[in-house]
Amino acid sequence: MTMEQHTIQNSENTFESVWAIIKENALRQKETDRQMQETDRRMQETDRIVKENALRMKETDRLFKETDRQIQETDRIVKETSLQMKETDRKFKEMNSLMGSWANNHGSFAEEYFFNAFENGKSNFFGEHFNDIEKNQRIKGINIKDEYDIVMYNDASVAIVEVKYKAHEHDIPKVLDKAKTFKILCPYYKDFRIFLGLASMSFYPELEQKCIDLGIAVIKQVGDKVIINDENLKVF
């Protein structure tokens, strides 16, 4: 091999080597570009996810703030409602107290009115002559107690009068119970004749008739007088 041939062969080998290096570098660059593009895509995707998460967090924060506002508003409404209920309860109690006082005043007036009427003419009531009269007797036993508005006594009979300002049919059972409780609380009178009466400033026809049917004396105000209907009076 001549010097010239050796030089040409070396030149060819060098060119092929360089070209191979160039091709390899080109491939590497292409792969690097691809990786960079993939990295850029991933970064864009990450950025998109971060932005979406930020929006979601912002929306979540808004919802939390709205929920907190609603809770505070609900709490305010509950507090206002509680205050209103307390005020309403106070007014009801005040009204009940006034109505109770009104009812007690009217009840006391009725009791005093009928007691005075009986006391001023305490003979010959219920077909009997009564020697003694008492009002507002409160008697308490071991397991029982009762109150009697007007009680009249003689040697053989006791007359018990329940007084109402405005009587109603639901008062009748209470009147009937007076005879039972009186005999228990006052055993001395258990063998006496017990008469019952219902006194009221006003009667409606059904109530009056029911009392008459049961043998309870009807005692009512008519004008300036006290009228007693004891024609069907029963001994209890």
Backbone bond lengths (Angstrom), bond angles and torsions (degrees), N, CA, C in turn:
res aa  C-N    CA-C-N  psi(-1)  N-CA   C-N-CA  omega(-1)  CA-C   N-CA-C  phi
1 M - - - 1.473 - - 1.522 106.50 -
2 T 1.328 111.90 131.50 1.448 117.52 -178.30 1.507 108.65 -82.50
3 M 1.316 116.64 166.18 1.471 123.41 178.32 1.514 111.25 -59.56
4 E 1.325 114.65 -37.16 1.486 119.81 -178.63 1.509 110.37 -67.83
5 Q 1.345 116.23 -42.16 1.463 120.85 179.47 1.526 110.06 -64.97
6 H 1.319 116.20 -40.80 1.471 120.07 179.33 1.531 110.71 -63.07
7 T 1.282 116.46 -39.06 1.472 121.14 -179.87 1.521 111.20 -65.85
8 I 1.341 115.39 -44.08 1.478 120.06 179.33 1.531 110.69 -62.39
9 Q 1.365 116.00 -42.34 1.483 119.78 -179.27 1.513 110.01 -64.77
10 N 1.301 118.31 -40.09 1.461 121.61 178.83 1.524 110.45 -65.39
11 S 1.320 114.32 -37.79 1.470 117.48 179.32 1.512 110.48 -65.65
12 E 1.325 115.76 -40.00 1.474 118.62 179.15 1.527 110.50 -65.39
13 N 1.328 115.04 -43.38 1.480 118.38 178.62 1.523 111.09 -61.72
14 T 1.292 116.27 -40.05 1.471 119.74 179.62 1.518 111.02 -66.48
15 F 1.294 118.86 -41.63 1.470 122.70 179.43 1.525 110.84 -63.06
16 E 1.351 115.08 -44.50 1.469 118.55 -179.68 1.527 110.65 -64.56
17 S 1.316 115.46 -38.84 1.469 119.12 179.50 1.528 110.96 -64.99
18 V 1.306 113.12 -44.71 1.482 117.69 179.96 1.501 110.39 -63.92
19 W 1.325 115.40 -43.87 1.489 119.07 -179.95 1.524 110.78 -62.71
20 A 1.327 115.99 -39.54 1.478 119.88 177.99 1.521 110.36 -63.55
21 I 1.331 114.23 -40.72 1.481 118.35 179.14 1.527 110.24 -64.84
22 I 1.383 113.83 -42.54 1.464 118.48 179.65 1.532 110.46 -61.38
23 K 1.332 115.54 -45.05 1.469 120.06 -179.80 1.532 110.53 -63.43
24 E 1.316 115.10 -41.03 1.471 118.94 179.97 1.527 110.73 -65.45
25 N 1.345 113.91 -42.66 1.467 117.61 177.97 1.524 111.51 -63.56
26 A 1.352 114.40 -37.32 1.473 118.56 178.62 1.524 110.03 -63.52
27 L 1.329 115.52 -42.66 1.472 119.30 178.25 1.529 111.23 -63.80
28 R 1.332 113.75 -42.66 1.462 117.97 178.58 1.535 111.29 -62.82
29 Q 1.327 114.39 -42.21 1.469 118.57 178.91 1.512 111.33 -63.19
30 K 1.371 114.62 -40.73 1.464 119.51 178.51 1.528 110.77 -62.33
31 E 1.352 114.76 -42.11 1.472 118.89 179.16 1.528 110.26 -67.26
32 T 1.335 113.94 -38.54 1.478 118.13 178.06 1.525 110.55 -63.48
33 D 1.372 114.62 -43.03 1.472 118.90 177.59 1.524 110.78 -61.62
34 R 1.362 113.95 -40.82 1.470 117.37 -179.83 1.541 110.82 -63.89
35 Q 1.350 113.27 -43.03 1.465 117.57 179.65 1.523 111.36 -64.94
36 M 1.333 114.82 -38.53 1.461 118.65 178.85 1.529 110.87 -66.19
37 Q 1.353 115.02 -41.16 1.468 118.81 176.67 1.530 111.02 -62.39
38 E 1.357 115.57 -41.29 1.480 120.01 178.66 1.535 109.78 -64.71
39 T 1.362 112.86 -42.77 1.476 116.68 177.84 1.525 110.86 -62.10
40 D 1.348 115.10 -42.85 1.462 119.08 178.39 1.524 111.26 -62.55
41 R 1.377 114.72 -39.89 1.468 118.09 178.60 1.527 110.90 -63.48
42 R 1.331 113.75 -43.27 1.461 118.14 179.41 1.522 111.69 -64.77
43 M 1.323 115.87 -39.31 1.463 119.46 177.93 1.525 110.75 -64.23
44 Q 1.351 115.71 -40.57 1.467 119.62 177.24 1.534 110.42 -63.80
45 E 1.352 115.20 -40.76 1.473 119.84 178.72 1.527 109.89 -64.97
46 T 1.349 114.21 -43.52 1.461 118.92 177.60 1.527 111.07 -61.05
47 D 1.344 114.23 -43.20 1.464 119.32 179.14 1.534 110.57 -62.03
48 R 1.373 113.56 -40.80 1.471 117.52 178.47 1.538 110.99 -62.55
49 I 1.342 115.37 -43.92 1.474 120.28 179.73 1.527 110.66 -63.54
50 V 1.353 114.58 -42.83 1.468 119.09 178.96 1.524 110.64 -60.51
51 K 1.357 115.52 -44.45 1.465 119.81 178.94 1.529 111.14 -63.12
52 E 1.371 115.99 -42.68 1.466 119.68 178.76 1.531 110.57 -62.73
53 N 1.352 115.27 -42.87 1.465 118.99 178.35 1.519 111.72 -63.74
54 A 1.342 114.62 -37.92 1.457 118.86 178.35 1.524 110.31 -63.84
55 L 1.359 115.81 -42.25 1.468 119.54 177.49 1.521 111.16 -64.01
56 R 1.360 114.71 -41.84 1.463 118.27 178.73 1.528 111.46 -63.69
57 M 1.341 114.79 -42.50 1.470 118.70 178.12 1.526 110.91 -63.61
58 K 1.336 115.03 -38.63 1.458 119.54 177.64 1.524 110.68 -63.92
59 E 1.363 116.27 -41.72 1.462 121.09 178.55 1.531 110.31 -67.57
60 T 1.352 114.47 -41.04 1.469 118.77 177.68 1.519 110.67 -62.10
61 D 1.331 115.05 -42.91 1.467 119.28 178.06 1.523 110.98 -62.38
62 R 1.352 115.74 -39.36 1.474 119.12 177.51 1.525 111.03 -64.13
63 L 1.355 114.79 -42.55 1.464 118.75 179.26 1.527 111.19 -64.28
64 F 1.354 115.99 -40.93 1.458 119.22 177.35 1.527 111.13 -61.35
65 K 1.332 115.05 -43.93 1.465 119.30 179.33 1.520 110.61 -63.94
66 E 1.345 117.07 -41.03 1.462 121.16 178.82 1.526 110.58 -65.40
67 T 1.354 114.94 -42.98 1.469 119.48 177.76 1.523 110.75 -61.84
68 D 1.335 115.42 -43.74 1.466 119.81 178.44 1.521 110.73 -62.27
69 R 1.341 116.33 -39.53 1.469 119.75 178.00 1.524 110.49 -63.91
70 Q 1.353 115.00 -42.93 1.460 118.99 179.58 1.529 111.29 -64.76
71 I 1.354 115.51 -38.83 1.465 119.49 177.99 1.527 110.36 -63.46
72 Q 1.330 115.51 -44.14 1.461 119.76 178.57 1.529 110.86 -63.25
73 E 1.346 116.01 -39.68 1.466 119.83 178.51 1.525 110.57 -66.28
74 T 1.350 114.99 -42.53 1.468 119.34 177.61 1.521 110.39 -62.04
75 D 1.333 115.96 -42.98 1.474 120.53 178.61 1.524 110.51 -61.67
76 R 1.340 115.62 -40.51 1.469 119.36 178.38 1.526 110.38 -63.42
77 I 1.346 115.76 -44.44 1.470 120.07 -179.65 1.528 110.24 -63.44
78 V 1.365 115.71 -42.35 1.469 119.71 179.45 1.518 110.70 -61.83
79 K 1.339 116.38 -42.89 1.462 120.32 179.42 1.529 110.44 -64.25
80 E 1.340 115.94 -43.73 1.468 119.65 178.81 1.525 110.48 -63.48
81 T 1.355 115.54 -42.86 1.467 119.81 178.82 1.519 110.63 -62.72
82 S 1.343 116.09 -41.52 1.461 120.54 178.70 1.522 110.66 -61.71
83 L 1.335 115.87 -43.31 1.467 119.75 178.43 1.524 110.52 -64.27
84 Q 1.343 115.90 -41.71 1.462 119.48 179.05 1.522 111.19 -64.47
85 M 1.360 116.08 -40.40 1.463 119.86 178.58 1.530 110.60 -65.02
86 K 1.329 116.49 -40.75 1.465 119.93 177.56 1.526 110.38 -62.52
87 E 1.340 115.50 -41.99 1.461 119.58 179.25 1.519 110.42 -66.25
88 T 1.364 115.65 -41.77 1.469 119.59 177.68 1.520 110.45 -63.03
89 D 1.348 115.88 -43.17 1.461 120.33 178.70 1.526 110.57 -61.78
90 R 1.337 115.85 -40.91 1.470 119.46 178.67 1.522 110.71 -62.45
91 K 1.350 115.22 -42.68 1.462 119.13 -179.80 1.525 111.28 -66.14
92 F 1.372 115.86 -39.20 1.462 119.46 177.72 1.525 110.68 -62.98
93 K 1.338 115.37 -44.21 1.462 119.17 179.31 1.528 110.45 -62.97
94 E 1.326 114.47 -40.72 1.462 118.73 178.51 1.527 110.57 -64.46
95 M 1.351 115.16 -42.09 1.459 119.67 178.91 1.526 111.19 -65.41
96 N 1.367 114.95 -43.29 1.467 118.71 178.53 1.514 111.30 -62.28
97 S 1.340 114.65 -38.30 1.459 118.78 178.21 1.526 110.83 -64.08
98 L 1.355 114.49 -43.15 1.465 118.16 178.42 1.524 111.25 -64.98
99 M 1.372 114.82 -43.14 1.461 118.42 179.47 1.520 111.16 -65.93
100 G 1.372 114.81 -37.55 1.452 118.29 177.33 1.518 111.17 -64.01
101 S 1.333 115.22 -42.68 1.463 119.07 177.49 1.518 110.87 -63.77
102 W 1.346 114.12 -40.98 1.475 118.99 178.64 1.528 110.34 -62.39
103 A 1.360 115.68 -45.86 1.462 120.01 -179.68 1.522 110.78 -65.27
104 N 1.351 116.00 -41.53 1.462 119.21 179.03 1.510 111.60 -63.97
105 N 1.339 115.32 -39.94 1.467 118.90 178.98 1.516 111.38 -63.48
106 H 1.352 115.33 -44.12 1.454 118.93 179.01 1.524 111.29 -67.72
107 G 1.360 115.03 -39.39 1.461 118.43 177.35 1.510 111.98 -63.27
108 S 1.331 116.07 -42.67 1.471 120.11 178.81 1.523 110.81 -64.51
109 F 1.336 115.69 -38.93 1.465 119.37 178.09 1.524 110.92 -61.57
110 A 1.359 115.70 -45.02 1.463 120.09 -179.55 1.519 110.69 -63.84
111 E 1.337 117.48 -44.46 1.465 120.80 179.38 1.521 110.79 -60.31
112 E 1.322 116.03 -44.89 1.474 119.90 -179.09 1.520 110.64 -65.75
113 Y 1.321 115.86 -39.57 1.466 120.65 -178.73 1.532 110.93 -62.01
114 F 1.336 116.15 -51.31 1.464 119.08 -177.14 1.523 111.85 -72.68
115 F 1.324 117.32 -34.29 1.467 119.01 177.27 1.526 110.60 -61.89
116 N 1.329 115.41 -44.78 1.468 118.61 178.59 1.522 111.47 -62.76
117 A 1.333 116.16 -37.93 1.462 119.77 179.46 1.528 110.88 -64.18
118 F 1.318 116.56 -42.20 1.477 120.01 177.89 1.521 111.20 -70.14
119 E 1.323 116.50 -42.68 1.467 119.60 -176.24 1.518 111.54 -64.59
120 N 1.326 115.39 -37.47 1.470 118.65 -178.46 1.525 112.47 -72.73
121 G 1.309 116.93 -19.52 1.463 118.93 179.60 1.506 110.31 -142.62
122 K 1.341 115.56 52.35 1.455 119.95 -167.70 1.531 114.91 -75.16
123 S 1.285 118.78 1.83 1.465 120.17 175.92 1.518 109.79 -92.72
124 N 1.329 115.19 149.52 1.469 122.48 172.45 1.540 114.20 63.80
125 F 1.309 116.72 38.55 1.462 120.49 169.31 1.520 108.59 -97.29
126 F 1.316 117.13 142.89 1.465 122.82 -178.69 1.524 111.60 57.58
127 G 1.329 116.31 27.58 1.457 120.04 -178.39 1.519 112.70 72.55
128 E 1.324 117.32 13.72 1.460 122.65 -177.88 1.521 109.48 -126.17
129 H 1.308 114.19 159.59 1.466 120.33 172.03 1.523 107.04 -106.41
130 F 1.320 117.11 118.05 1.463 121.93 -177.87 1.521 109.48 -105.72
131 N 1.316 114.21 133.36 1.467 119.63 -176.42 1.525 113.16 -89.05
132 D 1.326 116.05 -31.22 1.473 119.78 -175.25 1.529 110.31 -128.80
133 I 1.313 114.84 148.91 1.462 120.91 177.75 1.534 108.71 -140.07
134 E 1.306 116.55 137.31 1.469 122.33 178.61 1.519 109.17 -135.39
135 K 1.324 115.39 157.58 1.466 119.63 178.56 1.520 110.45 -130.63
136 N 1.319 113.44 156.40 1.466 121.83 176.56 1.532 112.23 50.85
137 Q 1.305 115.81 51.39 1.460 119.99 175.95 1.527 109.90 -81.50
138 R 1.309 116.50 120.01 1.462 122.29 175.79 1.515 108.22 -109.06
139 I 1.323 115.78 115.36 1.460 120.67 -175.81 1.526 108.77 -121.56
140 K 1.335 116.04 133.11 1.456 121.18 -177.14 1.513 109.85 -126.40
141 G 1.334 115.74 129.64 1.452 121.55 175.88 1.516 110.54 -107.01
142 I 1.340 116.38 -160.03 1.470 120.15 -178.38 1.532 110.70 -69.93
143 N 1.330 115.91 -50.48 1.470 119.84 -177.74 1.520 112.60 -122.37
144 I 1.312 116.54 15.68 1.463 119.14 -176.18 1.528 109.47 -150.86
145 K 1.310 115.12 148.36 1.461 120.63 174.95 1.514 107.97 -149.95
146 D 1.328 115.87 156.57 1.461 119.85 179.17 1.520 109.33 -158.98
147 E 1.305 115.01 166.51 1.462 121.91 179.43 1.522 108.22 -129.12
148 Y 1.317 115.43 137.05 1.470 121.42 -176.72 1.532 108.14 -123.04
149 D 1.345 115.36 120.34 1.464 119.76 -174.24 1.531 111.71 -65.67
150 I 1.331 116.95 -53.00 1.466 121.65 178.81 1.522 108.29 -135.59
151 V 1.334 116.29 129.80 1.469 121.68 177.21 1.522 108.40 -130.57
152 M 1.347 115.56 130.15 1.474 121.61 177.54 1.518 108.81 -119.24
153 Y 1.356 115.87 143.34 1.457 121.47 -174.60 1.528 111.28 -128.09
154 N 1.340 115.27 148.51 1.460 122.13 159.79 1.526 106.90 -141.48
155 D 1.290 118.49 -164.78 1.463 120.64 -173.64 1.524 114.04 -74.17
156 A 1.338 118.13 -11.97 1.460 119.26 -175.79 1.521 113.33 -135.75
157 S 1.322 116.91 -12.30 1.466 119.65 -173.52 1.527 111.84 -135.81
158 V 1.320 113.34 155.98 1.464 121.54 173.97 1.522 107.20 -132.35
159 A 1.315 116.83 131.12 1.464 121.47 176.18 1.528 108.50 -111.53
160 I 1.327 116.29 122.83 1.470 121.61 -179.81 1.524 108.19 -112.42
161 V 1.326 116.06 124.13 1.463 121.29 -177.12 1.535 109.25 -118.02
162 E 1.320 115.26 121.32 1.466 121.69 173.65 1.526 107.69 -90.49
163 V 1.331 116.79 128.13 1.464 121.08 -174.88 1.525 110.25 -110.97
164 K 1.336 115.70 131.29 1.456 122.65 175.36 1.520 108.65 -131.95
165 Y 1.332 114.67 145.65 1.470 116.82 174.88 1.521 109.44 -68.84
166 K 1.341 116.19 -43.58 1.459 121.37 176.62 1.520 107.29 -138.55
167 A 1.320 116.46 99.44 1.462 121.49 -173.72 1.517 111.70 -74.08
168 H 1.344 114.18 157.29 1.463 121.84 178.18 1.524 108.04 -138.86
169 E 1.327 116.00 162.83 1.466 119.84 -178.67 1.523 112.38 -60.89
170 H 1.334 117.49 -29.18 1.466 118.16 179.25 1.522 112.36 -69.80
171 D 1.351 118.22 -7.43 1.466 121.32 176.18 1.526 111.46 -80.82
172 I 1.324 117.85 -18.30 1.466 120.96 -174.86 1.530 112.39 -61.66
173 P 1.333 120.48 -47.30 1.474 119.16 177.86 1.527 112.63 -56.34
174 K 1.327 117.12 -35.83 1.468 120.75 178.60 1.525 110.06 -64.28
175 V 1.338 115.83 -40.14 1.466 119.87 179.45 1.526 110.11 -63.87
176 L 1.333 116.92 -45.00 1.460 121.49 -179.34 1.523 111.67 -62.72
177 D 1.332 116.52 -35.31 1.468 120.27 -179.94 1.524 112.17 -67.94
178 K 1.328 117.52 -23.12 1.469 120.29 -177.31 1.518 111.78 -60.06
179 A 1.338 117.11 -39.06 1.467 119.98 -179.72 1.529 110.49 -64.81
180 K 1.341 116.69 -40.52 1.461 120.56 -178.32 1.527 111.05 -67.28
181 T 1.328 116.58 -49.05 1.469 119.43 -176.86 1.525 111.41 -68.02
182 F 1.337 117.17 -33.95 1.470 120.11 -178.55 1.531 110.36 -65.02
183 K 1.320 116.56 -40.54 1.473 119.76 179.95 1.524 111.12 -66.38
184 I 1.328 116.82 -32.48 1.466 120.20 179.15 1.528 110.67 -75.85
185 L 1.333 115.97 -44.41 1.463 120.99 -176.32 1.521 112.55 -77.52
186 C 1.323 116.32 -26.11 1.470 120.93 -179.48 1.535 108.88 -126.28
187 P 1.327 117.27 71.69 1.472 120.47 -174.56 1.529 113.80 -59.49
188 Y 1.324 117.38 -21.72 1.473 119.95 177.31 1.525 111.06 -57.54
189 Y 1.346 116.39 -30.30 1.471 120.70 -175.62 1.540 112.38 -101.08
190 K 1.331 117.50 11.55 1.464 119.25 -174.45 1.525 113.33 -62.40
191 D 1.361 117.60 -26.75 1.467 120.35 179.49 1.530 112.21 -97.71
192 F 1.338 116.92 2.47 1.465 120.26 177.56 1.531 109.21 -77.50
193 R 1.316 114.97 159.23 1.469 119.42 171.57 1.527 107.65 -76.77
194 I 1.323 115.57 128.60 1.470 120.56 179.91 1.526 108.78 -107.71
195 F 1.322 115.72 123.58 1.463 121.77 175.07 1.528 108.28 -108.54
196 L 1.314 115.17 145.06 1.461 120.53 179.66 1.524 110.91 -120.26
197 G 1.320 115.65 143.96 1.463 120.78 176.96 1.514 110.91 -141.47
198 L 1.316 116.41 148.96 1.467 122.57 174.12 1.513 107.91 -117.63
199 A 1.347 115.78 117.58 1.466 121.34 -179.32 1.518 109.20 -107.13
200 S 1.334 116.12 134.25 1.459 120.70 179.76 1.521 109.25 -151.18
201 M 1.327 115.26 151.63 1.459 119.44 178.24 1.515 110.57 -69.64
202 S 1.347 116.85 -18.91 1.461 119.70 177.78 1.525 109.53 -152.06
203 F 1.318 115.80 147.68 1.469 122.67 177.09 1.523 108.34 -129.28
204 Y 1.325 116.23 143.30 1.461 118.61 168.85 1.535 106.85 -101.14
205 P 1.330 118.18 154.17 1.472 122.34 -170.03 1.528 114.08 -53.59
206 E 1.341 118.07 -43.32 1.462 120.25 -177.58 1.529 111.91 -63.06
207 L 1.326 116.02 -40.42 1.463 120.54 178.48 1.527 110.59 -65.63
208 E 1.297 116.40 -45.81 1.468 120.32 -178.99 1.526 110.97 -61.20
209 Q 1.332 116.56 -43.85 1.463 120.16 -178.85 1.533 111.19 -66.40
210 K 1.320 116.98 -37.37 1.458 120.23 179.75 1.520 110.64 -65.71
211 C 1.326 117.15 -40.20 1.468 121.06 176.76 1.530 110.33 -61.68
212 I 1.338 115.99 -45.22 1.465 120.90 -179.49 1.528 109.76 -61.61
213 D 1.335 117.18 -43.53 1.462 120.97 -179.35 1.519 111.92 -63.10
214 L 1.321 117.39 -32.08 1.465 121.62 -178.23 1.524 112.73 -89.00
215 G 1.333 117.61 -3.58 1.459 121.06 179.21 1.513 113.77 82.62
216 I 1.337 116.39 21.52 1.470 121.87 176.94 1.520 108.74 -97.38
217 A 1.325 117.06 131.82 1.458 120.84 179.93 1.523 110.36 -68.53
218 V 1.326 115.58 137.56 1.463 121.89 176.87 1.520 108.27 -98.59
219 I 1.326 117.21 121.41 1.464 122.70 -177.48 1.515 106.92 -123.28
220 K 1.312 116.98 116.66 1.458 119.39 -174.78 1.528 111.41 -142.24
221 Q 1.315 113.33 161.81 1.464 119.99 177.41 1.519 108.68 -90.60
222 V 1.317 115.40 128.80 1.467 121.52 173.92 1.524 106.83 -129.69
223 G 1.321 115.59 105.21 1.467 119.04 -174.67 1.512 109.83 66.34
224 D 1.340 115.92 -125.44 1.462 121.07 178.82 1.526 112.40 -96.99
225 K 1.327 116.85 6.63 1.460 120.33 -174.45 1.528 110.95 -114.18
226 V 1.325 114.90 158.98 1.455 122.20 172.51 1.524 106.97 -105.49
227 I 1.312 116.58 120.94 1.455 123.05 -178.22 1.527 109.01 -105.49
228 I 1.334 115.91 134.10 1.462 120.99 179.60 1.520 109.24 -118.82
229 N 1.309 116.42 125.23 1.474 121.91 174.15 1.518 106.96 -107.93
230 D 1.350 115.82 101.63 1.459 121.31 -178.26 1.530 111.49 -125.78
231 E 1.340 115.25 27.31 1.472 119.28 -176.76 1.515 112.49 -66.69
232 N 1.327 117.62 -30.96 1.472 120.65 -177.81 1.538 110.65 -109.44
233 L 1.340 115.22 30.68 1.472 121.21 -173.58 1.521 111.40 -62.25
234 K 1.324 115.89 137.62 1.466 123.06 -178.41 1.519 110.45 -114.73
235 V 1.338 115.68 145.86 1.468 120.36 174.45 1.529 107.60 -89.63
236 F 1.331 116.39 127.51 1.461 121.27 -178.28 1.522 110.75 -104.15
